[in-house]
Amino acid sequence: MTAPISALYAGLLAVLLLVLGGRISLLRSKLNVGAGHGNDAALARAIRVHGNAVEWILPMLILLLVAELDGAGRWFLHSCGVTFTAGRIAHAVGMTRTSKASSGRFWGTAASWVVIAALAAWDLGTYLRLLLRLW
């Protein structure tokens, strides 16, 4: 069984993680900080931006993969993938620019939550449909 749509978004989101991680490495090198954030606000924020992306990307990809393997429509899967990826980029940009509230953080968070909720609903619905067929 293959999951090309999940593979596409896994690849794109991995590139995003590499970009965010690369930013941390550059800042660490520039600031000569080997571990932690060295009390530098920009480095601390970069670490948190990357960490936040990791925290949300993995659950989304698992939910997306399960939905794809269970036969979710391509339009639904791509809608979720595009919305989530754009949301994570907006969130990262917003959070990188300021530690305060921003439209990027707001819309990025909203997009992530909507996609996670939609995929969770799809996956739970698939399970319930299967369960009802077995009865």
C-alpha positions in Angstrom: 0.0 0.0 0.0 1.3 3.5 -0.8 0.4 6.9 0.5 1.7 9.4 -2.0 -0.3 12.4 -0.6 1.0 11.8 2.9 4.5 11.4 1.5 4.2 14.8 -0.3 3.3 16.7 2.9 5.7 14.7 5.0 8.5 15.8 2.6 7.4 19.5 2.5 7.0 19.7 6.3 10.4 18.0 6.7 11.9 20.8 4.6 10.2 23.3 6.8 11.7 21.6 9.9 15.2 21.7 8.2 14.8 25.4 7.5 13.7 26.2 11.1 16.5 23.9 12.5 19.1 25.5 10.2 18.1 28.9 11.6 18.8 27.7 15.1 22.2 26.3 14.0 23.1 29.6 12.4 22.2 31.6 15.5 24.1 29.2 17.8 27.2 29.6 15.6 26.8 33.4 15.4 26.3 33.7 19.2 28.7 30.9 20.1 26.1 29.1 22.1 26.5 25.3 22.2 23.4 24.3 24.2 20.3 26.1 25.4 19.7 29.6 24.3 22.4 31.5 26.1 19.9 34.1 27.4 19.5 35.3 23.8 15.8 36.2 23.0 16.2 35.6 19.3 17.7 32.1 19.8 15.2 31.2 22.5 12.4 32.2 20.1 14.0 30.2 17.2 14.2 27.1 19.4 10.5 27.5 20.4 9.4 28.1 16.7 11.1 24.8 15.7 9.8 23.0 18.8 6.2 24.2 18.1 6.4 23.0 14.6 7.6 19.5 15.6 4.8 19.3 18.2 2.1 19.8 15.6 3.6 18.3 12.5 3.9 14.7 13.8 0.3 14.3 14.9 -1.0 15.8 11.7 1.1 13.5 9.6 -0.1 10.5 11.5 -3.7 11.5 11.1 -3.2 12.3 7.4 -1.6 9.0 6.8 -4.4 7.0 8.5 -7.0 9.0 6.6 -5.2 8.3 3.3 -4.8 4.6 4.0 -8.5 4.4 5.0 -9.6 5.9 1.7 -10.1 9.6 2.3 -10.6 11.6 -0.9 -7.7 13.3 -2.6 -9.3 16.7 -2.4 -9.8 16.3 1.4 -6.2 15.1 2.0 -4.7 17.9 -0.2 -7.0 20.5 1.4 -5.7 19.4 4.8 -2.1 19.2 3.7 -2.1 22.7 2.0 -3.9 24.4 4.8 -1.7 22.8 7.5 1.5 23.6 5.6 0.5 27.2 4.9 -0.6 27.5 8.5 2.7 26.2 9.9 4.7 28.6 7.7 2.5 31.5 8.8 2.9 30.5 12.4 6.7 30.3 12.1 6.9 33.6 10.4 4.7 35.3 12.9 6.4 33.8 15.9 9.9 34.6 14.4 9.0 38.3 14.1 7.6 38.8 17.5 7.1 37.1 20.8 3.8 38.9 21.1 0.5 38.1 19.4 0.6 38.3 15.6 -1.7 37.5 12.7 0.7 34.8 11.5 0.6 33.1 14.8 -3.2 33.4 15.1 -3.9 32.1 11.6 -1.2 29.5 11.7 -2.6 28.1 15.0 -6.2 28.3 13.7 -5.3 26.4 10.5 -3.4 23.7 12.4 -6.3 23.2 14.9 -8.9 23.1 12.1 -6.9 20.5 10.1 -6.2 18.3 13.2 -9.9 18.5 14.1 -11.0 17.6 10.5 -8.6 14.7 10.3 -9.5 13.4 13.7 -13.2 13.5 12.8 -12.5 11.7 9.6 -10.4 9.0 11.3 -13.0 8.5 14.1 -15.8 8.5 11.6 -14.0 5.8 9.6 -13.7 3.7 12.7 -17.3 4.2 13.6 -18.5 3.2 10.1 -16.4 0.0 10.3 -17.7 -0.7 13.8 -21.3 -0.3 12.7 -20.8 -2.6 9.7 -19.5 -5.3 12.0 -22.6 -5.2 14.2 
